[in-house]
Amino acid sequence: MPSTTEPDAPTIDAKALAAAIGKGWKLVNTPKVRTGYKAGQQKLVQANGKTLGMLTLREGKGARVEGNRLARNLTVTDAKGVAEARRLLAAVSRIRPLRC
């Protein structure tokens, strides 16, 4: 008799995606900041003391890159998404503060 259960979907290693996105920048664990997330599940991406964006690690679903300075928010599930997320974060790191 054949099994009636569906095969498991391929798992996505969110920690590896976060490491690839944050390579060259500082990743800082945040305390629990939003309902439904555990401490350490969200990481800030920082460069020279400036926060570029936030990574939310979602096991099995990838990593979410969010920030009000980013051109858009993005869910990363593969290498193509990692490259796009790094491009968005790099654009934010090049923005110069206003001098008055």
ChimeraX commands (.cxc) that place a marker at each C-alpha (Angstrom):
marker #1 position 0.00,0.00,0.00 radius 0.5
marker #1 position 1.56,3.35,-1.02 radius 0.5
marker #1 position 2.12,6.03,1.55 radius 0.5
marker #1 position -0.48,8.81,1.62 radius 0.5
marker #1 position 1.81,11.41,3.14 radius 0.5
marker #1 position 3.33,14.07,0.93 radius 0.5
marker #1 position 7.12,14.25,0.74 radius 0.5
marker #1 position 8.61,17.02,2.84 radius 0.5
marker #1 position 9.24,20.29,1.07 radius 0.5
marker #1 position 12.91,21.21,0.70 radius 0.5
marker #1 position 14.05,23.01,3.81 radius 0.5
marker #1 position 15.65,26.42,3.62 radius 0.5
marker #1 position 18.52,27.17,6.01 radius 0.5
marker #1 position 17.70,30.70,7.18 radius 0.5
marker #1 position 20.90,31.01,9.24 radius 0.5
marker #1 position 23.06,30.30,6.19 radius 0.5
marker #1 position 21.09,32.86,4.17 radius 0.5
marker #1 position 21.55,35.46,6.92 radius 0.5
marker #1 position 25.29,34.77,7.04 radius 0.5
marker #1 position 25.54,35.17,3.26 radius 0.5
marker #1 position 23.53,38.40,3.26 radius 0.5
marker #1 position 25.43,39.90,6.20 radius 0.5
marker #1 position 28.92,38.98,4.99 radius 0.5
marker #1 position 31.10,42.07,5.37 radius 0.5
marker #1 position 28.64,43.82,7.69 radius 0.5
marker #1 position 28.00,43.44,11.39 radius 0.5
marker #1 position 24.99,41.28,12.38 radius 0.5
marker #1 position 23.57,42.22,15.79 radius 0.5
marker #1 position 20.99,40.08,17.58 radius 0.5
marker #1 position 17.96,42.02,18.72 radius 0.5
marker #1 position 15.93,41.35,21.83 radius 0.5
marker #1 position 12.40,40.09,21.30 radius 0.5
marker #1 position 10.78,43.01,19.54 radius 0.5
marker #1 position 7.67,41.67,17.83 radius 0.5
marker #1 position 4.99,39.24,18.87 radius 0.5
marker #1 position 5.52,35.74,17.54 radius 0.5
marker #1 position 9.30,35.98,17.22 radius 0.5
marker #1 position 11.94,34.69,19.61 radius 0.5
marker #1 position 14.98,36.60,20.83 radius 0.5
marker #1 position 17.77,36.24,18.29 radius 0.5
marker #1 position 15.39,35.49,15.44 radius 0.5
marker #1 position 15.75,39.05,14.21 radius 0.5
marker #1 position 19.14,40.54,13.38 radius 0.5
marker #1 position 20.18,44.09,12.56 radius 0.5
marker #1 position 22.61,44.61,9.69 radius 0.5
marker #1 position 24.97,47.46,10.61 radius 0.5
marker #1 position 27.86,49.27,8.93 radius 0.5
marker #1 position 29.93,51.88,10.78 radius 0.5
marker #1 position 27.34,52.07,13.57 radius 0.5
marker #1 position 24.52,52.75,11.11 radius 0.5
marker #1 position 21.64,50.28,10.80 radius 0.5
marker #1 position 21.08,49.33,7.18 radius 0.5
marker #1 position 18.16,46.96,7.70 radius 0.5
marker #1 position 16.77,44.05,9.69 radius 0.5
marker #1 position 16.81,40.34,8.90 radius 0.5
marker #1 position 14.00,38.17,10.21 radius 0.5
marker #1 position 14.93,34.49,10.15 radius 0.5
marker #1 position 12.01,32.19,9.38 radius 0.5
marker #1 position 13.01,28.54,9.53 radius 0.5
marker #1 position 11.81,26.67,6.49 radius 0.5
marker #1 position 10.67,29.88,4.79 radius 0.5
marker #1 position 13.90,31.85,4.33 radius 0.5
marker #1 position 14.97,35.25,5.60 radius 0.5
marker #1 position 13.06,38.51,5.31 radius 0.5
marker #1 position 15.04,41.72,4.71 radius 0.5
marker #1 position 13.20,44.82,5.90 radius 0.5
marker #1 position 13.96,48.47,6.51 radius 0.5
marker #1 position 12.51,51.90,5.93 radius 0.5
marker #1 position 15.65,53.01,4.04 radius 0.5
marker #1 position 15.56,50.04,1.66 radius 0.5
marker #1 position 14.05,50.49,-1.78 radius 0.5
marker #1 position 11.77,47.55,-1.01 radius 0.5
marker #1 position 11.40,44.71,1.47 radius 0.5
marker #1 position 12.39,41.27,0.27 radius 0.5
marker #1 position 11.99,37.60,1.23 radius 0.5
marker #1 position 15.17,35.66,0.42 radius 0.5
marker #1 position 15.02,31.94,-0.31 radius 0.5
marker #1 position 17.95,31.34,-2.68 radius 0.5
marker #1 position 21.29,32.70,-3.96 radius 0.5
marker #1 position 19.56,35.04,-6.41 radius 0.5
marker #1 position 17.67,36.63,-3.52 radius 0.5
marker #1 position 20.89,36.93,-1.50 radius 0.5
marker #1 position 22.48,38.94,-4.31 radius 0.5
marker #1 position 19.42,41.22,-4.53 radius 0.5
marker #1 position 19.35,41.76,-0.75 radius 0.5
marker #1 position 23.07,42.60,-0.67 radius 0.5
marker #1 position 22.54,45.11,-3.49 radius 0.5
marker #1 position 19.69,46.81,-1.59 radius 0.5
marker #1 position 21.73,46.97,1.64 radius 0.5
marker #1 position 24.81,48.26,-0.20 radius 0.5
marker #1 position 22.74,51.08,-1.68 radius 0.5
marker #1 position 21.71,52.14,1.83 radius 0.5
marker #1 position 25.31,52.03,3.11 radius 0.5
marker #1 position 26.37,54.51,0.38 radius 0.5
marker #1 position 23.81,57.16,1.40 radius 0.5
marker #1 position 25.55,60.10,3.01 radius 0.5
marker #1 position 23.96,61.99,5.91 radius 0.5
marker #1 position 22.86,65.58,5.33 radius 0.5
marker #1 position 25.29,68.26,6.38 radius 0.5
marker #1 position 23.74,71.45,7.67 radius 0.5
marker link #1:1,2 radius 0.2
marker link #1:2,3 radius 0.2
marker link #1:3,4 radius 0.2
marker link #1:4,5 radius 0.2
marker link #1:5,6 radius 0.2
marker link #1:6,7 radius 0.2
marker link #1:7,8 radius 0.2
marker link #1:8,9 radius 0.2
marker link #1:9,10 radius 0.2
marker link #1:10,11 radius 0.2
marker link #1:11,12 radius 0.2
marker link #1:12,13 radius 0.2
marker link #1:13,14 radius 0.2
marker link #1:14,15 radius 0.2
marker link #1:15,16 radius 0.2
marker link #1:16,17 radius 0.2
marker link #1:17,18 radius 0.2
marker link #1:18,19 radius 0.2
marker link #1:19,20 radius 0.2
marker link #1:20,21 radius 0.2
marker link #1:21,22 radius 0.2
marker link #1:22,23 radius 0.2
marker link #1:23,24 radius 0.2
marker link #1:24,25 radius 0.2
marker link #1:25,26 radius 0.2
marker link #1:26,27 radius 0.2
marker link #1:27,28 radius 0.2
marker link #1:28,29 radius 0.2
marker link #1:29,30 radius 0.2
marker link #1:30,31 radius 0.2
marker link #1:31,32 radius 0.2
marker link #1:32,33 radius 0.2
marker link #1:33,34 radius 0.2
marker link #1:34,35 radius 0.2
marker link #1:35,36 radius 0.2
marker link #1:36,37 radius 0.2
marker link #1:37,38 radius 0.2
marker link #1:38,39 radius 0.2
marker link #1:39,40 radius 0.2
marker link #1:40,41 radius 0.2
marker link #1:41,42 radius 0.2
marker link #1:42,43 radius 0.2
marker link #1:43,44 radius 0.2
marker link #1:44,45 radius 0.2
marker link #1:45,46 radius 0.2
marker link #1:46,47 radius 0.2
marker link #1:47,48 radius 0.2
marker link #1:48,49 radius 0.2
marker link #1:49,50 radius 0.2
marker link #1:50,51 radius 0.2
marker link #1:51,52 radius 0.2
marker link #1:52,53 radius 0.2
marker link #1:53,54 radius 0.2
marker link #1:54,55 radius 0.2
marker link #1:55,56 radius 0.2
marker link #1:56,57 radius 0.2
marker link #1:57,58 radius 0.2
marker link #1:58,59 radius 0.2
marker link #1:59,60 radius 0.2
marker link #1:60,61 radius 0.2
marker link #1:61,62 radius 0.2
marker link #1:62,63 radius 0.2
marker link #1:63,64 radius 0.2
marker link #1:64,65 radius 0.2
marker link #1:65,66 radius 0.2
marker link #1:66,67 radius 0.2
marker link #1:67,68 radius 0.2
marker link #1:68,69 radius 0.2
marker link #1:69,70 radius 0.2
marker link #1:70,71 radius 0.2
marker link #1:71,72 radius 0.2
marker link #1:72,73 radius 0.2
marker link #1:73,74 radius 0.2
marker link #1:74,75 radius 0.2
marker link #1:75,76 radius 0.2
marker link #1:76,77 radius 0.2
marker link #1:77,78 radius 0.2
marker link #1:78,79 radius 0.2
marker link #1:79,80 radius 0.2
marker link #1:80,81 radius 0.2
marker link #1:81,82 radius 0.2
marker link #1:82,83 radius 0.2
marker link #1:83,84 radius 0.2
marker link #1:84,85 radius 0.2
marker link #1:85,86 radius 0.2
marker link #1:86,87 radius 0.2
marker link #1:87,88 radius 0.2
marker link #1:88,89 radius 0.2
marker link #1:89,90 radius 0.2
marker link #1:90,91 radius 0.2
marker link #1:91,92 radius 0.2
marker link #1:92,93 radius 0.2
marker link #1:93,94 radius 0.2
marker link #1:94,95 radius 0.2
marker link #1:95,96 radius 0.2
marker link #1:96,97 radius 0.2
marker link #1:97,98 radius 0.2
marker link #1:98,99 radius 0.2
marker link #1:99,100 radius 0.2
view
